[in-house]
Amino acid sequence: MQSLLRKWFIAGLLVWLPLGATLVVIRFLMGMLDASLILIPAAWRPQIPGLGVILSLVLVLGTGALAANFVGRRALGWGESLLGRIPLIRSVYGGIKKLAETVFSESSNAFRQPIMIEYPRKGLWSIAFVTGEPIGEVQDKTAEAVLTCFVPTTPNPTSGYIVMVPRKDVLWLEMSVEQAMRLIISLGVVTPEHPAARPPPVVGVAGVTVDDPQ
């Protein structure tokens, strides 16, 4: 009976833990998106659950459509030049804007390739993501070509470490970014199936991935 109860208890946890965690994340995201309702005066604000999510999506899409045309680009440029005159805001806004442009750019290779590197010491392997190829002083002061890699922590992959790894010491993984993230978040419990072998990708000078390792 004790063994049976233990089996049922574990089976119940396997059902409720991922379900509960998913609901918590969804509730957090919806609560954050619902904050856009502050744009509507309190007297006119309808009490409809999820309305803030729809308003946020409309606001983002509308801003994107405006920023994609000539008038919107001019207005955006004027606003950025205004923010650029404020010392503290200039640094924060400029850094976040550069990060967003790098991550979401279609030509960017950031966070599109999971790898394995020997970290935190030789003989111990960690999963990381290629974020770019250093240029300027960082590359000039190294004895060989290196890649900038982000090593996420477990189970919270939003924090981690930036390390410069020699290109020759990187092991390229065939799993997708989503599979690598699930492996990290699950503490290594959820492991993806090994796909058919294929040549490792190579990151070019501008961070562009090519299929031919030669």
N, C-alpha and C positions, 0 to 999 in steps of 0.2 A: 504493500500500500504506500509506503514512504517513497519508493522508487517511482510509482505511478504518479503520485502527487507532484514529485519533483519534475517529472516529464511534462505534466500538464502546465505547471508553473512556467517552465522555460518556453513551452510552446505559446503560452499566452503573452509572455514578454516579447517574443519574436513578432507577434502580431501588433501589440500596442506600442512598443518603443518606436519603430519607424513611423507608424501612423501618428503618434503623438508629436514626435519631432517635426513631421511634415506640417501638421496643423499649427504648431507654434511658429514655424517659419512663415507660413502663409498669413497667419494673423499679424505677425510683426510687419510684413511687407504691406499688407492692406492698411494697417494702422499708419504706417509711414506715408503711404500714398494718399490716405484720407486727409492728411494734413493740408493738402491743397485746397480744402474747403475754406480755409481762412481767407482766401481771395474773395469769397462771397460774403457780403455783409451778414451779420448774425441774424438780423430780422428776416432776411430772405433765404437763409440757409435751410434747405429741406433735410429732414432726418431720415435719409434713405441709406441703408447700409450698402457700402460698395460704390456710392456715387463719387466719392473722392478718387477711387481708382480710375473710373471712366474719365473724370475731369483731368486727372494727371496725364492719361494717355492722349487725350485731345490736346492738352497744353503742350506736351512734348512734340506731337506730330505737327501741330500748328507752328511751333517755334522752328522746327526743322524745315517746314515748307517756306517759312518766311526767310530763314537764313540761307536758303538755297537760291534765292533770286537776287538781283542786283541791288534793289532797295534795301532788302534785309541785310545783305553783306555790308553795305555802307553804314547802316544803323548799328550793326554789331561791331564794326570797326571803330565807330565813334564811341560806343560804350566801353570797349576794351581800352581805348586810349585814355578815357577818363579814369578807369580803374588803375591804369598804369601809372598814374600820378600820385596814387596813395601808397606810401611805403610798404606797410604790412600786407595790405590786401593785394598789392602788386605781386609780391612773392608767392602768396598762397594761391591766388587765382592762376598765375602763370604756370606754376608747377603742376597743378591739377589739370589745367587745360592741355599741357604738353603730354601728361600721362594718358589722358583720355584719347588724344589724337593718335598716340602711339599704339594703344591697345586696340582701339576700334577701327583703325585704318585697315582697309582691305589689303593694302600692299605690305602691311607690317607682319613680321614673323613672331611678335611677342606673344607668349603664352599659347603658341600653336604647336609646340613640339615638346613632349615629355622626354626626359633623359635620365640617366643614372650617373652619379658622380661619387667619388670617394670622399665622403664628408660625414662626420667632422674630422676624421683622420684616415690615413691610408689603411685599407683593409675593411673599412665600414662603408657601405653603400647607401645613398639616399636618393630618393626621387626628386627631381628638380625640373624646372621649365626654362627654356631659353627665352630670355627677354630682349636680347640684342647683342650687338657686337661692338665693344668699346672702341672709341676713336680718340684721337688727340693724345693728351698727356697720359691717360690710363694705359693705352696700348703702347705708347712710346717707351714707357718705363718698365715694360715686361720683356722678358727675353724671347718670348714666342707668342704666336697668335693665341688669344684667349677669347672666351665667350662669357658674356654676363648671364648668370643663372640665378633664378629665384628658388630657394629651398623652403617650401612651406612647412609649417609646424602641424602636428597632429593633436587633436582632431579638428583644430581651427586653422584652415589653410589661408585665412586672410592675413595672418602674421607669418613672418619667416625671416630669412637672411639672404642678402645679396652676396654672391661669391663670384670671383673671376677664375674660371677654370681653363686650363690649356685645352685647345680643341682636340688634341690627340688623346686626352684622358677622358673624353666624354663617350659614354655608351648610349647610342640612340635607341629609343624604345619604339616598338611598332604599335603599341596601344594608343588609343585616342586620349585627348586631354580629359574628356569626361570620365573615361575608365581610370586614368591615373588619379583624378580627384576622388573618385569613389574609393579607390584603394587607400588613399591618405586619410579620408574622413572616417572610414570604417576601421582604422587602426590596423590595416593590412588583412582584415578578415575577408573582404570582398575582392578577390583576385580575378582579373579578366582572363579569358582563354587566350592562349598564344596563337596568333594568326600565322598564316603561311609566311615563310621567310621572304624578305625582300631587301634590296640594297638600302643601306642607311642614307638618309637625306644629308645634304650638305648646305650649310648656311653661307650664302655668298657675302661679298663685301658690304652690300647694302642691306643685309638681313633677309635676302630673298632665298627661299628654299628651292633647290634644284634636285632632280631625281637621280642624276648620274653622279656617283661619288667621285668619279675621276675629274 
